[in-house]
């Protein structure tokens, strides 16, 4: 194990602390009674409050000045200065705790607990006057030292993306704004749950390991179940299981959980991602559009206090109503060509005319999707519903009530990216079987994202499923929008990465 000079020094300091008889990793609970943020927000010198403070955190700065010193500690809520006087933390003859341990052996990054009282220094800095000091944990690696000068300029910041994502634990310590992103992420999830729970929709859990991967067009991760001696797949969607619960009699179910798609990685795609799917009986996709507008407006207010978000220089308005445009209308708007009556061969020729790569495995629906992705998506900045998709693109959606060859589906696009996908769910088991058969034909042509036939799901539909509307929302992309982040890795604590080079 190759150690740097600083790591060697820290290990030597650890041993010296042990030799003084102090345990640098004590087992006892250290019970705090406040936080740095609470003190900063509520301290009042006239009221003389916070006179019995117990707080803990990392040492982030030390200024040794003889018999008395200052330091800064960082807890979960922020930083606060502490004032340490030798004779107060060492009231007896033995001054080892101050002279040796605090001054010489404690390093930046070490955890300490202190008891004392709040006061304001002569320079006006809110501080804690320490009466007792306890070592709680010794850090054996040095933290990156991020400095801010008098003008507010940051120097030596921990900014390298690869290092930040690999060592998120360090990123969270030295870049306080990162914690705020993940606090907002948590609030987005809890707000959505609250919105659904208030309407008596039930949060459920469905299998992550599935014998048949279904519910979406995507490549799965494959594994093997040793006990059952059969292949299993990490779920690409939970749709088919949630619909089974609607068959079983629940009228509103939802799940927020991880999905896994063995596909590419970029700024908006990660193979492991968080999705919310919800299914509500006796509703349709028109009702779902209105519900989504209400839900996202509610979440935006809960998280940011406003329905407006600045993103890439655009002010995005989450309050409804959102623009609605059919798939064919959107393609005609941005290409000038009506593709609604074009055959598969004509669609393939049109793709070539637009310089969009195609291959023989692509059916008409996939070709339309390619055109839409290349020519339309990037233009959809404000929340926009793209509705009424061609039948070939959506094997699980109900045929349109009045438009031949289309299904009742919408996708919500914001800032050029899909955020949500919803259908009036197909509940006709005969039609559903034929749609699966059509997908099998695409698979024979080489489409490795084609859906597979799920006999048990078809059996469940044969017992009867009420009219239902379903919705999926990509929680990572929604978090990116509401926190102003431009890479999905910035809203995932631990994104997948290549193996670290030693």
Secondary structure, DSSP 8 states (H G I E B T S, - for coil): ----HHHHHHHHHHHHHHHTT--TT--S-------HHHHHHH--TTTT---SEEEEEEEEEEEEETTEEEEEEEETTEEEEEEEEHHHH--SS--HIIIIIIIII--TT-EEEEEEEEEE-TT--EEEEEEEEEEEE--SS-----EE-TT--EES----HHHHHHTHHHHHHH-HHHHHHHHHHHHHHHHHHHHHHTTT-EE----SEESS--SSSS---EEEETTTTEEEEE-S--HHHHHHHHHTT-SEEEEEEEEE--S--BTTB-SEEEEEEEEEET--HHHHHHHHHHHHHHHHHHHHSSSEEEETTEEEE-SS--EEEEHHHHHHHHHS---TT--HHHHHHHHHHTT----TT--HHHHHHHHHHHHTGGG--S-EEEEEEEGGG-TTB-B-SSSTTEEEEEEEEETTEEEEEEEEB---HHHHHHHHHHHHHHHHTT-TT-----HHHHHHHHT----EEEEEEEHHHHHHHHHT-SSGGGG-TT--------
